[in-house]
Amino acid sequence: MLDFSLTDEQRQLQQLARDFTRKEIIPIASEYDQREELPWQVVEKAHEVGLLNVGVPEHAGGLGLGMFEEALIGEEIAYGCMGIFTVLMASELGITPILVGGTEEQQKRFLGPLVERPALAAFGLSEPGNGSDAAAMQTTAVLDGDEWVINGTKMWISNGGIADITVVFATTDRSGGYKATVALVVPKDAPGLSYNKIKHKMGQRASLTSELVFENVRVPRDHQLGGLGDGFRIAMKTLDKTRVPVAAGSVGVARRALDESVKYAKERETFGKPITTYQAIQFKLAEMLMGIETGRLMTWKAAWLVDTGKPHGTEAAIAKAYCSEMAFDAANEAIQIHGGYGYVGEYPVEKLLRDVKLNQIYEGTNEIQRLVIARSILK
Ligand SMILES: Cc1cc2nc3c(=O)[nH]c(=O)nc-3n(C[C@H](O)[C@H](O)[C@H](O)COP(=O)(O)OP(=O)(O)OC[C@H]3O[C@@H](n4cnc5c(N)ncnc54)[C@H](O)[C@@H]3O)c2cc1C
């Protein structure tokens, strides 16, 4: 029989993340959004309480939590701030290729330090000239003795410049397509690697997004994950998993949109009555809850497929596309319910909309998710 209840451990984890969000994230989210600054103290505190880099396996010293647990945490953190969610979850995104393609020894070497102290990872796939068509990457990796030499530019990299390690995808032959790609673990301070912070983002401004410029950056050959030609496969397998937390985060944003809407609608009166008495408002609230419940079910199913080792690419794509659009609509309706007040920063709902727009774009746009879904239908 299907069982949708959480175990005691999962409930405790969810409560931990909920309390953490209420105490450490909600009070500072707006300030860091305005300052366009990553709140490092939140990373430190997340590490302290055990909410950082939770995917690091036990053999590397971590908690080895599954995707379902990541989804539970992600929903709670995004309830407080989708930008801070991205700081924490982009680190799990950076860890995942090492889980997918790394040996046990590499996992210990690269992931162990990420749990010993507050530290982040990053995932470097997108480039200025190509995001959706990732296999067309132009960043090159050339073997020189026992070292890879990397040249090129990666674009839009979350945690870029602050992450201790970035998994960088590069091509060994620009005309070789996806079969000529490698995945390399690059330390933050590798000589020849420089960072440019991307400013004036529409939302998620508490997360750090950077351009990474590689000029003859050298990494030892044993920083290579998997075999020659495995880079693209590792990147795609990673995204098939990490789209689940993006879906979970979207559910968190939608839940916040609903809670803020209910709170405001109960207080706001027009024509002598609270606006909750109007069916037009009630229907918006009902639509939000319908989306949240549907989205969470799909997210949990995709997480369960990941954790049980079953095929999950299509379900993760459905969850990511559905939840990010559902959450965008919820945030939009939350602004509508707040009327003019929804349009200014005094209430949190305009930030929800700005933040959650990105969920339709990163980790593969929703058009790309639809291609993934359609491919599974037509194959
Ligand atoms: C704030 C932020 C953080 C990010 N973090 C990371 C990160 O940590 N690591 C990383 O590697 N990347 C990251 N990204 C990059 C992100 O994943 C890409 O922006 C995204 O994949 C889209 O790529 P693009 O911007 O090049 O758009 P393009 O690929 O140029 O697409 C432009 C438009 O065309 C559509 N399109 C493209 N091809 C098709 C097609 N075949 N069929 C139908 N429609 C199509 C797209 O859906 C989109 O609407 C981040 C981006 C942002 C903005």
The ligand as an ORCA input file, in Angstrom:
! r2SCAN-3c Opt
* xyz 0 1
  C      20.849     33.356    -11.636
  C      21.247     32.176    -12.456
  C      21.924     31.118    -11.852
  C      22.383     30.049    -12.618
  N      23.141     29.065    -12.037
  C      23.798     28.165    -12.836
  C      24.773     27.277    -12.287
  O      25.007     27.239    -11.067
  N      25.444     26.462    -13.139
  C      25.232     26.458    -14.483
  O      25.894     25.713    -15.188
  N      24.283     27.283    -15.034
  C      23.582     28.130    -14.240
  N      22.649     28.985    -14.788
  C      22.443     28.988    -16.237
  C      21.085     28.424    -16.663
  O      21.036     27.046    -16.424
  C      20.877     28.814    -18.129
  O      20.635     30.210    -18.159
  C      19.741     28.052    -18.783
  O      20.076     26.698    -18.934
  C      19.354     28.633    -20.145
  O      20.473     28.818    -20.942
  P      20.672     30.215    -21.708
  O      20.548     31.286    -20.694
  O      21.927     30.125    -22.488
  O      19.441     30.317    -22.674
  P      19.366     29.726    -24.171
  O      19.813     28.312    -24.183
  O      20.048     30.670    -25.087
  O      17.805     29.763    -24.435
  C      17.117     30.979    -24.782
  C      15.633     30.635    -24.956
  O      15.468     29.694    -26.028
  C      14.793     28.528    -25.551
  N      15.330     27.366    -26.236
  C      16.626     27.031    -26.413
  N      16.735     25.891    -27.098
  C      15.472     25.460    -27.339
  C      14.907     24.325    -28.000
  N      15.683     23.368    -28.529
  N      13.572     24.226    -28.081
  C      12.766     25.183    -27.536
  N      13.238     26.273    -26.901
  C      14.564     26.413    -26.800
  C      15.083     28.496    -24.058
  O      14.124     27.720    -23.366
  C      15.026     29.963    -23.711
  O      13.687     30.363    -23.580
  C      22.111     30.026    -14.012
  C      21.379     31.048    -14.598
  C      20.962     32.119    -13.862
  C      20.215     33.245    -14.532
*
